[in-house]
Amino acid sequence: MDSTMIIIAAIVGLAIGFAIAKFLEKGKASKMIASAKKDASQILKEAKLEGESLKKDKILQAKEKFLELKAEHEKVIINKDKKINEAEKRTRDKESQISSELAKNKKLNAQLDEKLRDIEHKRDFYEKKNAELEKLHKSTVQQLEVISGLSADEAKSQLVESLRETAKTDAMGYIQTTVEEAKLTAQQEARKIVINTIQRIGTEEAVENCVSVFNIESDDVKGRIIGREGRNIRALESATGVEIIVDDTPEAIILSCFDSVRREVARLSLHKLVTDGRIHPARIEEIVKKTEKQIEAEIVEIGKRTVIDLGIHGLHPELIKAVGRMKYRSSYGQNLLQHSREVAKLCGVMASELGLNPKIAKRAGLLHDIGKVPNTEAEVETPHAILGMNWAEKYGEKKEVCNAIGAHHDEIEMTTLVSPIVQVCDAISGARPGARRQVLDSYIQRLKDLEEIAFGFGGVQKAYAIQAGRELRVIVESEKVNDEKAAQLSFEISQKIQTDMTYPGQVKVTVIRETRAVNVAK
């Protein structure tokens, strides 16, 4: 019974507690609902206030935008009105200008009509006068025929014959004068062309000789080059055809031969042998053969580079090889390839100045001395100009080039204008100061002799040979030589030069007499 009562009491307690909890929860929910309603009303109130504020702002913005658009529209309308007014003004100006032009045109038309009427009147007057003059001329001619006893045609023929003889005489005199002037002008122009051509070509001076120097690191190498009982040096001389001089010159061996190709073969072979270290007769022969092939290849390469540098195309391979061989030939100390290149450039410049084809002239200038590098001993006896011409004909060169090669030393007759150009340029290249050793020595001596002749006269203070010996400039003492004596001195010096010296061309003697008045301000 007690436990039952306890259980019932617990159940009743739980029911009462649950009822109390429900009541309390219901009261809390009602408070929360009331608070939520209050918050919602506050939010709605604030939202209304904010909406009204935004509405006012938007209305203000719309009004401002409307005012801006209105102002812009008014500005556009004002600009359009201004443009319309300007256009109307221009139109009124044009109308007034057109009106004035129309008035001027009407006035000019009236004047023109008046002038045309005046011209018609004058034409009728002149026609009448012309008819009267014709009648008068006919009557005069008839009277002259009666008086002279000749008809008008006979008198005209006699007059024409007389005028023809007079015109012929005048024409002959004019032609003679023109020819003389042309000769003088031609000489001046020729000199100008030659001088300009020489000045535009700058080349090196001659330094070629018949020996080459092979430098070695020490004199111990000389013994190895000589070999046991001289067998190495004999083998080398026999293989190359070069005389090898091993003397007391320190660290140097002299290679002597007139043929520069053989000298170069010997020099390169020695360099390879010394570098390799194996020096014996069999090795020497092997190296020499390889070097000869190398030199042949270099000759072809030199020929190709030369023709490319000069802008010459279509040259036969054999002619290219001949051009390359000219590098190892010299004439009076002047390298043959350098000489031929120089002549080719001179020919090109001179042909251009004369209005001829510079390519043909360059070609002929480059090939003019190929006969100086013959292939066989039999060809040596043939003059180099004829041999070069035969080669050029054999390898398909043009007639102008062949004739220029054969005629540059007058072995054959010149038939083209290129031939004298090649001859002149060859002479220029060979005779210029410093080109050849013999010419250089004689050139220097000639200049000294010129100056010595001037110093042989009294009153000479200074004397300078200039313009490559073509002018002698003499400065005299003004106290001893007056103006008249200066002219006489110039003549006497020129006569002395003419009688005592041998020289190409002309020598101009210029005597300068200068008077100076010098005072010093203290």
C-alpha positions in Angstrom: 0.0 0.0 0.0 2.8 2.4 0.8 4.5 1.8 -2.5 1.3 2.3 -4.4 0.7 5.5 -2.7 4.2 6.7 -3.5 3.8 5.8 -7.2 0.4 7.6 -7.3 1.9 10.6 -5.6 4.8 10.7 -8.0 2.4 10.5 -11.0 0.3 13.3 -9.6 3.4 15.3 -9.0 4.6 14.8 -12.5 1.2 15.8 -13.9 1.2 18.9 -11.8 4.7 19.8 -12.9 3.9 19.3 -16.5 0.9 21.5 -16.2 2.9 24.2 -14.5 5.6 23.9 -17.2 3.1 24.3 -20.0 1.6 27.3 -18.4 5.0 29.0 -18.0 5.9 28.2 -21.6 2.7 29.7 -22.9 3.3 32.9 -21.0 6.9 33.2 -22.4 5.6 32.6 -25.9 3.0 35.4 -25.6 5.7 37.7 -24.4 7.9 36.8 -27.4 5.0 37.4 -29.8 4.3 40.8 -28.3 8.0 41.7 -28.5 8.1 40.5 -32.2 5.0 42.5 -33.1 6.6 45.6 -31.5 9.8 45.1 -33.4 7.9 44.6 -36.7 5.9 47.8 -36.2 9.2 49.6 -35.5 10.8 48.2 -38.7 7.8 49.1 -40.8 7.9 52.6 -39.4 11.6 52.9 -40.2 11.1 51.4 -43.7 8.4 54.0 -44.5 10.6 56.8 -43.3 13.5 55.5 -45.5 11.3 55.0 -48.5 10.0 58.5 -48.3 13.6 59.8 -48.1 14.7 57.7 -51.1 11.6 58.9 -53.0 12.6 62.6 -52.3 16.2 61.9 -53.4 15.1 60.3 -56.7 12.7 63.1 -57.4 15.5 65.6 -56.8 17.9 63.6 -59.1 15.2 63.4 -61.8 14.7 67.2 -61.6 18.5 67.9 -61.8 18.8 65.5 -64.8 15.8 67.2 -66.5 17.5 70.6 -66.0 20.8 69.4 -67.4 19.1 67.9 -70.5 17.1 71.0 -70.9 20.3 73.2 -70.7 22.1 70.9 -73.3 19.1 71.0 -75.6 19.0 74.8 -75.4 22.8 75.0 -76.1 22.3 72.7 -79.2 19.4 74.9 -80.4 21.6 78.0 -79.9 24.5 76.5 -81.9 22.1 75.5 -84.7 20.7 78.9 -84.8 24.2 80.4 -84.9 25.2 78.1 -87.8 22.0 78.9 -89.7 22.6 82.6 -89.2 26.2 82.2 -90.5 25.0 80.1 -93.5 22.4 82.8 -94.3 25.1 85.5 -94.1 27.4 83.5 -96.4 24.6 83.0 -98.8 23.8 86.7 -98.8 27.5 87.5 -99.4 27.6 85.0 -102.3 24.5 86.5 -103.8 26.0 90.0 -103.6 29.3 88.7 -105.1 27.5 86.9 -107.9 25.4 90.0 -108.6 28.6 92.1 -108.8 30.2 89.5 -111.0 27.2 89.5 -113.3 27.4 93.3 -113.6 31.1 93.1 -114.4 30.5 90.4 -117.0 27.7 92.5 -118.6 30.1 95.4 -118.8 32.9 93.3 -120.2 30.6 91.8 -122.8 29.6 95.2 -123.9 33.2 96.3 -124.2 34.1 93.1 -126.1 31.3 93.7 -128.6 32.5 97.2 -129.1 36.1 96.0 -129.7 34.9 93.3 -132.1 33.1 95.9 -134.1 36.2 98.1 -134.1 38.4 95.1 -135.2 35.9 94.3 -138.1 36.2 97.9 -139.2 40.0 97.9 -139.0 40.2 94.5 -140.9 38.1 96.0 -143.7 40.4 99.0 -143.8 43.6 96.9 -143.9 42.2 94.7 -146.6 41.6 97.7 -148.8 45.1 99.0 -148.0 46.6 95.5 -148.8 44.9 95.4 -152.1 46.3 98.9 -152.9 49.8 97.8 -151.9 49.6 94.7 -154.1 48.7 96.9 -157.1 51.5 99.3 -156.2 54.0 96.4 -155.8 53.1 94.9 -159.2 53.5 98.2 -160.9 56.8 98.8 -159.2 58.1 95.4 -160.2 57.1 96.0 -163.8 58.9 99.3 -163.8 62.0 97.7 -162.3 62.0 94.9 -164.9 61.7 97.5 -167.6 64.6 99.6 -166.2 66.9 96.6 -165.4 66.1 94.4 -168.3 65.7 91.4 -166.0 62.6 89.6 -164.9 61.8 89.1 -161.2 62.7 85.4 -161.3 66.1 86.1 -162.9 66.9 88.8 -160.3 65.9 86.5 -157.5 68.1 83.7 -158.8 71.1 86.1 -159.0 70.4 87.3 -155.5 70.2 83.8 -154.2 73.4 82.8 -155.9 75.2 85.8 -154.4 73.9 85.0 -150.9 74.8 81.3 -151.3 78.5 82.2 -152.0 78.6 84.6 -149.0 76.9 82.1 -146.7 79.4 79.3 -147.9 82.3 81.6 -147.1 80.9 82.5 -143.7 80.1 78.9 -142.9 83.6 77.7 -143.8 85.1 80.3 -141.5 82.6 79.4 -138.7 83.4 75.7 -139.2 87.1 76.2 -139.0 86.7 78.3 -135.8 84.5 75.7 -134.3 86.9 72.9 -135.1 89.8 74.8 -133.5 87.7 75.5 -130.4 86.6 71.9 -130.3 90.2 70.7 -130.4 91.1 72.9 -127.5 88.0 71.9 -125.5 88.6 68.2 -126.3 92.2 68.4 -125.0 91.0 70.1 -121.8 88.2 67.6 -121.3 90.5 64.7 -121.9 93.0 66.0 -119.4 90.2 66.6 -116.9 88.9 63.0 -117.3 92.3 61.5 -116.9 93.1 63.6 -113.8 89.8 62.9 -112.2 90.2 59.2 -112.9 93.6 59.1 -111.4 92.5 61.0 -108.3 89.5 58.7 -107.7 91.8 55.6 -107.7 94.0 55.1 -104.7 96.3 52.0 -104.7 99.3 50.7 -102.9 102.9 51.3 -103.9 105.2 48.6 -105.3 107.1 46.4 -102.7 107.5 43.1 -104.6 111.0 41.5 -104.9 112.6 38.2 -105.8 113.2 36.9 -102.2 111.0 35.8 -99.4 112.0 35.5 -95.7 110.9 32.4 -93.7 111.1 33.1 -90.0 112.0 30.3 -87.5 111.8 30.1 -83.8 115.4 29.1 -83.2 118.6 28.4 -85.2 118.4 24.7 -84.2 115.7 24.3 -86.9 118.3 25.3 -89.6 120.2 22.0 -89.0 117.1 19.9 -89.4 116.2 21.7 -92.6 119.7 21.1 -94.0 119.7 17.5 -93.0 122.5 15.0 -93.0 125.0 16.0 -95.6 122.5 18.6 -97.0 120.0 16.0 -98.3 116.9 17.7 -97.0 117.7 21.1 -98.4 118.7 19.5 -101.8 115.4 17.6 -101.9 113.5 20.8 -101.1 115.3 22.8 -103.7 114.8 20.1 -106.3 111.1 19.7 -105.5 110.2 23.5 -105.5 112.8 25.0 -107.8 113.7 27.6 -105.2 117.2 28.5 -103.9 117.2 28.2 -100.1 119.9 30.4 -98.4 120.7 29.4 -94.9 123.3 31.9 -93.7 124.2 33.7 -90.5 120.9 35.7 -90.4 119.4 34.9 -87.0 116.1 33.1 -87.0 115.5 33.5 -90.7 115.9 31.5 -93.9 116.0 33.3 -97.3 114.0 31.8 -100.3 115.2 33.2 -103.6 113.4 32.7 -106.9 112.1 34.9 -109.7 108.8 32.9 -109.7 106.7 34.0 -106.8 104.5 31.0 -107.1 107.4 28.6 -106.5 108.6 30.9 -103.6 105.1 30.7 -102.0 105.0 26.9 -102.4 108.5 26.6 -100.8 107.5 28.9 -97.9 104.3 27.1 -97.1 106.0 23.7 -97.4 108.7 24.8 -95.0 106.1 26.0 -92.6 104.3 22.7 -92.7 107.5 20.7 -92.3 108.8 22.7 -89.4 105.4 22.5 -87.7 105.1 18.8 -88.2 108.7 18.1 -87.2 109.3 15.2 -89.6 111.8 16.5 -92.2 113.2 14.0 -94.7 113.2 13.7 -98.5 110.1 11.6 -98.8 108.1 13.8 -96.5 109.4 16.9 -98.3 108.1 15.6 -101.7 104.7 14.7 -100.2 104.3 18.1 -98.5 105.4 20.0 -101.7 102.8 18.1 -103.8 100.0 18.9 -101.3 101.1 22.5 -101.1 101.1 22.9 -104.9 97.5 21.6 -105.0 96.6 24.1 -102.2 98.2 26.9 -104.2 96.2 25.9 -107.3 93.0 26.0 -105.3 94.0 29.4 -103.8 94.7 30.8 -107.3 91.2 29.9 -108.4 89.7 31.4 -105.2 91.7 34.6 -105.7 90.5 34.8 -109.3 86.9 34.4 -108.2 87.2 37.0 -105.5 88.8 39.4 -107.9 86.0 39.1 -110.6 83.3 39.3 -107.9 84.9 42.5 -106.3 85.0 44.1 -109.8 81.5 43.1 -110.7 82.5 41.0 -113.7 80.3 38.1 -114.6 80.4 35.1 -117.0 84.2 34.8 -117.1 85.5 31.5 -118.3 87.1 29.3 -115.6 90.5 29.2 -117.4 90.5 33.0 -117.5 89.6 33.2 -113.8 92.6 30.9 -113.1 94.8 33.1 -115.2 93.6 36.1 -113.2 94.4 34.3 -109.9 97.9 33.4 -111.2 98.6 37.1 -111.7 98.9 37.6 -107.9 102.2 35.7 -108.0 103.6 37.7 -110.9 105.1 41.2 -110.9 106.3 43.7 -113.6 109.1 46.1 -112.6 108.2 45.4 -108.9 104.5 46.1 -109.5 102.2 43.2 -108.6 100.4 42.1 -111.7 97.1 41.4 -110.1 97.1 44.8 -108.3 98.1 46.5 -111.6 95.2 44.7 -113.5 92.7 45.6 -110.8 93.8 49.2 -110.9 93.6 49.3 -114.7 90.1 47.7 -114.6 88.9 50.4 -112.1 90.5 53.2 -114.1 88.8 51.8 -117.3 85.4 51.7 -115.6 85.7 55.3 -114.4 87.0 56.6 -117.7 84.4 54.7 -119.8 81.6 56.1 -117.5 82.9 59.6 -118.0 82.9 59.2 -121.8 79.5 57.6 -121.9 80.7 54.1 -122.9 79.9 50.7 -121.3 81.9 50.5 -118.1 81.4 46.8 -117.7 83.1 46.0 -121.0 85.9 48.4 -120.2 86.5 46.8 -116.7 86.6 43.4 -118.3 89.2 44.4 -120.9 91.2 46.3 -118.2 91.3 43.2 -115.9 92.3 40.8 -118.8 94.7 43.0 -120.6 97.9 41.4 -119.1 96.8 37.8 -118.8 99.4 37.0 -121.5 102.1 37.6 -118.8 101.2 34.4 -117.0 101.8 31.7 -119.8 101.1 28.1 -119.2 103.9 26.6 -121.2 107.5 27.6 -122.2 106.5 27.8 -125.9 104.0 30.6 -125.1 106.7 32.7 -123.5 108.0 33.7 -126.9 104.6 35.2 -128.0 104.1 38.9 -127.0 101.9 39.0 -124.0 99.3 41.2 -125.6 98.8 38.8 -128.6 98.8 35.8 -126.3 96.2 37.4 -124.1 94.1 38.2 -127.1 94.3 34.6 -128.4 93.2 33.3 -125.0 90.3 35.7 -124.8 89.1 34.7 -128.3 89.5 31.0 -127.4 87.4 31.4 -124.3 84.6 33.3 -125.9 85.2 37.0 -125.0 83.6 39.7 -127.0 85.4 41.4 -130.0 85.8 44.7 -128.1 87.6 42.9 -125.2 89.8 40.9 -127.5 90.8 44.0 -129.6 91.5 46.0 -126.4 93.8 43.2 -125.0 95.7 42.8 -128.3 96.1 46.5 -129.1 97.1 48.0 -125.7 100.8 47.9 -126.8 99.9 48.7 -130.5 100.7 45.1 -131.7 97.4 45.3 -133.7 95.2 48.1 -134.9 92.6 49.5 -132.5 89.0 49.0 -133.8 86.9 50.0 -130.8 86.7 52.9 -128.4 87.5 50.6 -125.5 91.0 49.9 -126.8 92.5 53.4 -126.4 90.9 53.6 -122.9 92.7 50.4 -121.8 96.0 51.6 -123.3 95.7 54.9 -121.5 94.7 53.4 -118.2 97.6 50.8 -118.5 100.0 53.7 -118.9 98.5 55.6 -116.0 98.8 52.6 -113.7 102.3 51.8 -114.7 103.6 55.4 -114.8 102.1 56.8 -111.7 104.6 57.7 -108.9 105.3 54.7 -106.7 103.9 52.1 -109.0 107.2 50.6 -110.1 110.6 50.9 -108.6 112.4 52.0 -111.7 109.8 54.6 -112.4 109.8 55.7 -108.8 113.5 56.3 -108.8 113.5 58.2 -112.0 110.5 60.2 -110.9 112.2 61.3 -107.7 115.3 62.3 -109.6 113.3 64.2 -112.2 111.6 66.3 -109.4 115.0 67.0 -107.8 116.4 68.1 -111.2 113.4 70.4 -111.8 114.0 72.2 -108.5 117.8 72.4 -109.1 117.2 74.1 -112.5 115.1 76.7 -110.7 117.7 77.4 -108.1 120.3 77.9 -110.8 118.7 81.4 -111.6 119.4 84.5 -109.5 116.8 85.9 -107.1 115.1 82.5 -106.6 114.2 82.0 -102.9 112.3 78.7 -103.0 111.3 76.1 -105.6 108.8 73.3 -105.4 108.0 70.6 -107.9 104.3 69.8 -107.5 101.5 68.0 -109.4 103.7 64.9 -109.9 106.3 67.0 -111.7 103.8 68.7 -114.0 104.2 72.1 -112.3 107.3 74.0 -111.0 106.3 76.7 -108.5 109.2 79.2 -108.0 109.1 81.9 -105.2 111.4 84.8 -105.9 112.8 87.6 -103.7 110.7 90.8 -104.3 113.7 93.1 -103.7 115.8 91.4 -106.5 113.2 90.5 -109.0 110.5 92.9 -110.3 107.3 92.1 -112.1 108.9 92.3 -115.6 111.8 90.2 -114.6 109.5 87.6 -113.0 107.8 87.0 -116.4 111.2 86.8 -118.1 112.4 84.4 -115.4 109.4 82.1 -115.9 110.2 82.0 -119.7 113.9 81.3 -119.1 113.3 78.5 -116.6 110.8 76.8 -119.0 113.3 77.0 -121.9 116.0 75.6 -119.6 113.8 72.7 -118.6 112.8 72.1 -122.3 116.4 71.9 -123.5 118.0 70.0 -120.5 115.4 67.5 -119.3 113.4 64.6 -120.7 109.9 64.3 -119.2 106.4 63.1 -120.2 103.7 65.7 -121.0 104.2 69.4 -120.0 105.8 71.3 -117.1 104.1 74.5 -116.1 106.4 77.1 -114.5 104.8 79.5 -112.1 106.9 82.4 -110.7 105.4 84.0 -107.6 106.6 87.4 -106.4 105.2 88.6 -103.2 105.7 92.1 -101.6 105.0 92.4 -97.9 104.8 95.6 -95.8 105.2 94.7 -92.1 105.0 97.1 -89.1 104.7 96.4 -85.4 102.3 98.3 -83.1 103.9 98.9 -79.7 
